[in-house]
Amino acid sequence: MKKIRVALCISGEMRRWPNCHNSVMNLSTPYSIKFLNRHNNAPPNEPPPEEIDYELHTFIHTWDQITYSKKQTTWELNLRKDKLDHKEMIDKIKPKAIQIESKDALDVYIELFKKNKDFRECEDIEKKIKLTNYTCLSQFYSMRKCHDLRRKYQEEHNVEYDIVIRTRSDILIKEFKKQSVFHVLHKLAVFDDNKKKHVCTGKTPLLYCPWIYGDHRLHTIMEYALMLGRPATFDKIFKGFPEKLPKTAGFGNTSHGVLYDHIHNDHTYIRAPIPLHYSLDHHPVEMVEDPCNQDIITGLPNEEGGKAPKLAVVAEGDETDIAIGEENAIKDKNDISEKDIPTPKKGVAVKGMTDGGS
């Protein structure tokens, strides 16, 4: 029997968490549910579902707040929801592990990046980081912490993942491309064979993302809202991250450029498009960030209520490890495919996905 384990790592504010629930449902089988319902069998030359030992494990790092992406008329208005415990989301998704933190956890990183003059002298920098998407420091931190949860579970339960997927709450993952997890495994296996006679060998980390392109300011940028690779690739990307970044986004470059430089300079092979069918439930536009300017983002996220304790509490159940504190079906819209890779326009760095998942 073929054994396949997939880790789905969800991070950032849970503005549209029903997308996450639907993504989990859509990835819960090795073949597209739609395909199986239509054909009642596996694709040609692939094993039937009953001969595959397939499991999807979900990991979530999020915040106890929901904020607006752009500054409102007062800072107080930026905080839409506070002290969330995300109970409904946890009950629906049943992640293997989840960590909910206050954004006070970012204080140490804010102090660290004050070594950069532009960052240090930016007015209200602490509020901009905690209450908007400015610099994307909160998003970077959340991505790293989510993968820490995956690594910890992986080590404690002796699990080997074949695929790791990074996503956020405004992305709806519909299915694997070609309606089969084996297509994704084939794409990832391109560098697995050390005997292949080219520069990239089995030791070369391979990462898939939706798109990569060069903008009019001579920056190479990538979309990181959705990424896919082997566990070792993400281990490499998030080692010492985000503290090892020379600077945050927001001072002459977008987060898309900062992350591309970080990943590519660390000798990771980046490919596009990602072998997933997915959609985005809003179409924001991000301008290249000048110092102290906010991202321009349209679309209002969904909300949820609830309260969360501020002190650290760790609870273990049959399915979910929950860490709260500082210590530890949406309707399809606008499918995005290879033909949707954006074309740069004057003054615009990214059209399509943007820094929407703090």
C-alpha positions as CSV (number, residue, x, y, z in Angstrom):
1,M,0.0,0.0,0.0
2,K,1.3,3.4,-1.0
3,K,1.8,5.7,2.0
4,I,1.4,9.5,1.5
5,R,1.5,12.2,4.1
6,V,0.7,15.9,3.3
7,A,1.1,18.8,5.7
8,L,-1.0,21.9,5.2
9,C,0.4,24.9,7.1
10,I,-2.0,27.8,7.5
11,S,-0.8,31.1,9.0
12,G,-1.8,34.7,9.4
13,E,-5.0,36.4,10.6
14,M,-8.1,34.2,10.1
15,R,-10.1,36.8,8.2
16,R,-11.6,34.2,5.9
17,W,-11.1,30.9,7.7
18,P,-14.0,29.1,5.9
19,N,-11.6,29.0,2.9
20,C,-9.2,27.0,5.1
21,H,-11.9,24.5,6.0
22,N,-12.9,24.0,2.4
23,S,-9.2,23.6,1.4
24,V,-8.8,20.9,4.0
25,M,-11.9,19.1,2.7
26,N,-10.7,19.4,-0.9
27,L,-7.3,18.0,-0.1
28,S,-8.6,15.2,2.1
29,T,-8.3,12.6,-0.6
30,P,-5.4,11.7,-3.0
31,Y,-7.6,12.3,-6.0
32,S,-10.0,15.2,-6.8
33,I,-13.3,14.5,-5.1
34,K,-15.0,15.8,-8.3
35,F,-13.0,13.3,-10.4
36,L,-13.9,10.4,-8.1
37,N,-17.6,11.3,-8.1
38,R,-17.6,11.4,-11.9
39,H,-15.5,8.4,-12.7
40,N,-15.7,6.3,-9.5
41,N,-12.1,5.3,-10.1
42,A,-8.5,6.5,-10.0
43,P,-6.9,8.2,-13.0
44,P,-5.3,5.9,-15.6
45,N,-2.0,4.1,-14.4
46,E,-2.5,5.2,-10.8
47,P,-3.6,3.1,-7.8
48,P,-7.2,3.1,-6.6
49,P,-7.9,5.1,-3.5
50,E,-8.3,2.0,-1.4
51,E,-4.7,1.1,-2.1
52,I,-3.3,4.4,-0.9
53,D,-2.6,5.2,2.8
54,Y,-3.2,8.9,2.5
55,E,-3.4,11.5,5.3
56,L,-3.6,15.3,5.4
57,H,-2.3,16.9,8.6
58,T,-3.2,20.6,9.2
59,F,-1.2,23.1,11.3
60,I,-2.2,26.6,12.1
61,H,-0.5,29.7,13.6
62,T,-2.7,32.7,14.0
63,W,-3.4,35.8,16.0
64,D,-6.0,36.6,18.6
65,Q,-7.0,39.6,16.5
66,I,-8.4,40.6,13.2
67,T,-7.3,43.9,11.8
68,Y,-7.6,46.0,8.7
69,S,-4.8,45.8,6.2
70,K,-4.5,49.6,5.8
71,K,-4.5,52.3,8.4
72,Q,-8.0,53.7,9.2
73,T,-8.7,57.2,10.4
74,T,-7.5,56.3,13.9
75,W,-5.4,53.4,15.1
76,E,-8.2,52.2,17.4
77,L,-10.4,51.6,14.3
78,N,-7.8,49.2,12.9
79,L,-8.6,46.6,15.5
80,R,-11.7,44.9,14.1
81,K,-11.9,41.9,16.5
82,D,-9.8,41.1,19.6
83,K,-9.3,38.3,22.1
84,L,-10.4,35.6,19.6
85,D,-10.2,31.9,20.6
86,H,-11.1,30.6,17.1
87,K,-13.1,27.8,18.6
88,E,-15.5,27.3,15.7
89,M,-12.6,27.1,13.3
90,I,-10.7,24.6,15.4
91,D,-13.9,22.4,15.8
92,K,-14.4,22.5,12.0
93,I,-10.8,22.0,10.8
94,K,-9.4,19.8,13.7
95,P,-5.7,20.8,13.1
96,K,-3.0,18.5,14.5
97,A,-1.6,21.6,16.3
98,I,-2.5,25.3,16.5
99,Q,-1.0,28.3,18.2
100,I,-2.8,31.5,18.9
101,E,-0.7,34.5,19.9
102,S,-1.0,38.1,20.8
103,K,0.9,40.4,18.5
104,D,3.0,41.5,21.5
105,A,5.1,38.4,20.5
106,L,6.4,40.7,17.7
107,D,8.0,43.1,20.2
108,V,11.4,41.4,20.2
109,Y,11.5,41.4,16.3
110,I,10.5,45.1,16.2
111,E,13.4,45.9,18.5
112,L,15.7,43.8,16.4
113,F,14.9,45.5,13.1
114,K,15.4,49.0,14.7
115,K,19.0,48.5,13.8
116,N,17.9,49.7,10.4
117,K,17.7,53.5,10.3
118,D,14.6,53.8,8.1
119,F,12.8,51.2,10.2
120,R,13.8,52.9,13.4
121,E,12.8,56.4,12.4
122,C,9.4,55.4,10.8
123,E,6.7,57.0,12.8
124,D,4.3,54.7,14.7
125,I,6.3,51.6,13.4
126,E,5.0,49.4,16.3
127,K,1.4,50.1,15.5
128,K,1.9,49.8,11.8
129,I,3.4,46.3,12.2
130,K,0.8,45.1,14.7
131,L,-2.4,46.7,13.3
132,T,-1.7,46.7,9.5
133,N,0.2,44.6,7.0
134,Y,3.0,47.2,6.8
135,T,6.4,45.4,6.5
136,C,4.7,42.0,6.6
137,L,6.7,41.2,9.7
138,S,3.7,39.7,11.4
139,Q,3.0,37.5,8.4
140,F,6.6,36.4,8.1
141,Y,6.7,35.5,11.8
142,S,3.4,33.6,11.6
143,M,4.6,31.6,8.6
144,R,7.7,30.6,10.6
145,K,5.8,29.6,13.7
146,C,3.4,27.5,11.8
147,H,6.2,25.5,10.3
148,D,7.7,25.2,13.8
149,L,4.5,23.5,14.8
150,R,4.8,21.1,11.8
151,R,8.4,20.3,12.6
152,K,7.6,19.6,16.3
153,Y,4.7,17.3,15.4
154,Q,6.8,15.6,12.8
155,E,9.6,14.8,15.3
156,E,7.4,13.8,18.2
157,H,5.2,11.5,16.1
158,N,7.9,10.3,13.7
159,V,6.0,11.4,10.7
160,E,7.6,11.8,7.3
161,Y,5.8,14.3,5.0
162,D,5.9,13.9,1.3
163,I,4.4,17.3,0.6
164,V,4.2,20.6,2.6
165,I,1.8,23.3,1.5
166,R,1.9,26.9,2.9
167,T,-1.3,28.8,2.6
168,R,-3.5,31.5,4.3
169,S,-7.2,32.2,4.9
170,D,-7.9,34.1,1.7
171,I,-6.9,31.2,-0.5
172,L,-9.2,28.4,-1.5
173,I,-7.3,25.3,-2.6
174,K,-9.6,23.3,-4.9
175,E,-7.5,20.3,-5.8
176,F,-4.1,19.0,-7.0
177,K,-3.4,19.7,-10.6
178,K,-4.2,16.8,-12.9
179,Q,-6.7,15.9,-10.1
180,S,-4.0,13.7,-8.5
181,V,-1.5,13.9,-5.7
182,F,0.8,11.8,-7.8
183,H,1.1,14.6,-10.3
184,V,2.5,16.8,-7.4
185,L,4.8,14.1,-6.2
186,H,6.1,13.7,-9.8
187,K,6.8,17.5,-10.0
188,L,8.6,17.4,-6.7
189,A,10.7,14.4,-7.6
190,V,12.5,16.2,-10.4
191,F,15.5,16.8,-8.2
192,D,15.2,13.7,-6.0
193,D,17.4,11.6,-8.2
194,N,21.1,12.3,-7.4
195,K,22.2,10.5,-10.6
196,K,20.7,13.1,-12.9
197,K,23.5,14.9,-14.7
198,H,22.7,18.6,-14.2
199,V,23.5,21.3,-11.7
200,C,20.5,20.5,-9.4
201,T,20.8,17.3,-7.5
202,G,18.8,15.6,-4.7
203,K,20.3,18.1,-2.3
204,T,18.8,21.1,-4.1
205,P,15.7,22.4,-2.3
206,L,12.8,22.9,-4.7
207,L,9.9,25.3,-4.1
208,Y,6.8,25.9,-6.1
209,C,4.9,29.2,-6.0
210,P,2.1,30.7,-8.2
211,W,4.3,33.2,-10.1
212,I,7.7,34.9,-10.3
213,Y,8.6,38.0,-12.4
214,G,10.8,41.1,-12.5
215,D,9.2,44.4,-11.9
216,H,9.9,47.9,-13.4
217,R,12.2,48.7,-10.5
218,L,14.5,45.9,-11.3
219,H,13.3,43.8,-8.4
220,T,12.5,40.0,-8.8
221,I,9.4,39.2,-6.9
222,M,7.4,36.1,-6.1
223,E,4.0,35.2,-4.7
224,Y,4.3,33.5,-1.4
225,A,0.7,33.4,-0.3
226,L,0.7,29.8,-1.6
227,M,3.9,27.6,-1.7
228,L,4.6,23.9,-2.0
229,G,7.7,21.8,-1.5
230,R,9.4,19.1,0.5
231,P,9.7,19.5,4.3
232,A,13.5,20.0,4.0
233,T,12.9,23.0,1.7
234,F,10.7,24.7,4.2
235,D,13.1,23.8,7.0
236,K,15.8,25.6,5.1
237,I,13.6,28.7,4.3
238,F,12.4,29.2,7.8
239,K,15.7,28.5,9.7
240,G,16.5,31.7,11.6
241,F,13.6,33.5,9.9
242,P,12.6,36.3,9.9
243,E,15.5,37.6,12.1
244,K,18.1,36.7,9.5
245,L,16.5,39.1,7.0
246,P,18.7,42.1,6.3
247,K,15.6,44.3,6.3
248,T,11.8,44.1,6.4
249,A,9.5,45.0,3.5
250,G,8.3,48.6,3.3
251,F,11.5,50.5,2.6
252,G,12.1,50.4,-1.1
253,N,10.9,46.9,-1.8
254,T,7.8,44.8,-1.4
255,S,7.5,41.7,0.8
256,H,7.4,39.7,-2.4
257,G,10.9,40.9,-3.3
258,V,12.3,40.6,0.2
259,L,11.1,37.0,0.5
260,Y,12.3,36.1,-3.0
261,D,15.8,37.4,-2.2
262,H,15.9,35.5,1.0
263,I,14.9,32.2,-0.6
264,H,16.9,32.5,-3.8
265,N,20.0,33.7,-2.1
266,D,19.9,30.6,0.1
267,H,20.3,28.4,-3.0
268,T,16.7,27.2,-3.3
269,Y,15.4,26.5,-6.7
270,I,12.0,28.3,-7.2
271,R,9.6,27.3,-9.9
272,A,6.2,28.5,-11.0
273,P,3.3,27.9,-11.4
274,I,2.3,25.8,-8.4
275,P,0.7,22.4,-9.2
276,L,-2.5,23.3,-7.4
277,H,-5.9,24.6,-8.6
278,Y,-7.0,27.5,-6.3
279,S,-8.8,30.8,-6.2
280,L,-8.5,34.0,-4.3
281,D,-11.6,35.6,-2.8
282,H,-10.5,39.2,-3.3
283,H,-8.4,41.2,-5.8
284,P,-6.3,43.7,-3.9
285,V,-3.6,45.9,-5.5
286,E,-0.3,46.6,-3.7
287,M,1.9,49.6,-4.5
288,V,5.6,49.4,-4.1
289,E,6.0,50.4,-0.5
290,D,7.8,53.7,0.2
291,P,9.0,54.4,3.7
292,C,6.0,54.7,6.1
293,N,3.3,54.3,3.4
294,Q,0.7,51.7,3.9
295,D,-0.3,48.9,1.4
296,I,-3.2,49.7,-0.8
297,I,-5.7,46.9,-0.3
298,T,-9.3,46.5,-1.3
299,G,-11.9,44.1,0.0
300,L,-13.2,43.6,3.5
301,P,-12.5,40.3,5.2
302,N,-15.0,38.1,7.1
303,E,-15.2,38.5,10.8
304,E,-15.6,36.2,13.8
305,G,-16.1,36.7,17.5
306,G,-14.9,35.1,20.7
307,K,-12.4,35.6,23.5
308,A,-9.0,34.1,24.2
309,P,-7.0,34.1,27.4
310,K,-3.8,36.1,27.3
311,L,-1.7,33.8,29.4
312,A,-0.1,30.7,27.9
313,V,-2.4,27.6,28.0
314,V,-1.5,24.3,26.3
315,A,-4.3,21.8,25.9
316,E,-3.9,18.4,24.3
317,G,-6.8,16.4,22.9
318,D,-7.3,13.4,20.7
319,E,-6.8,15.4,17.5
320,T,-5.5,18.9,18.3
321,D,-2.7,20.5,20.3
322,I,-3.7,24.0,21.2
323,A,-1.3,26.7,22.4
324,I,-2.9,30.1,23.3
325,G,-0.7,32.9,24.4
326,E,2.8,34.2,23.9
327,E,4.6,31.1,24.9
328,N,4.2,28.8,22.7
329,A,-17.8,26.4,1.7
330,I,-16.8,29.8,0.2
331,K,-18.1,30.1,-3.3
332,D,-15.4,29.9,-6.0
333,K,-14.4,33.2,-7.6
334,N,-11.9,34.0,-10.3
335,D,-9.8,31.0,-10.8
336,I,-6.1,31.7,-11.1
337,S,-4.0,29.8,-13.6
338,E,-0.8,30.1,-15.5
339,K,-2.4,32.6,-17.9
340,D,-3.2,34.9,-15.0
341,I,0.4,35.8,-14.2
342,P,0.2,39.6,-13.8
343,T,1.8,42.1,-16.1
344,P,3.7,44.9,-14.4
345,K,2.2,48.4,-14.8
346,K,3.7,51.7,-14.0
347,G,3.7,52.2,-10.2
348,V,2.2,48.8,-9.5
349,A,4.3,46.0,-8.2
350,V,1.7,43.3,-7.6
351,K,-1.8,42.9,-8.9
352,G,-3.6,39.8,-7.7
353,M,-2.4,38.3,-4.5
354,T,-0.7,40.6,-2.1
355,D,0.2,40.9,1.6
356,G,-3.3,40.1,2.8
357,G,-2.6,37.6,5.5
358,S,-0.9,39.3,8.5
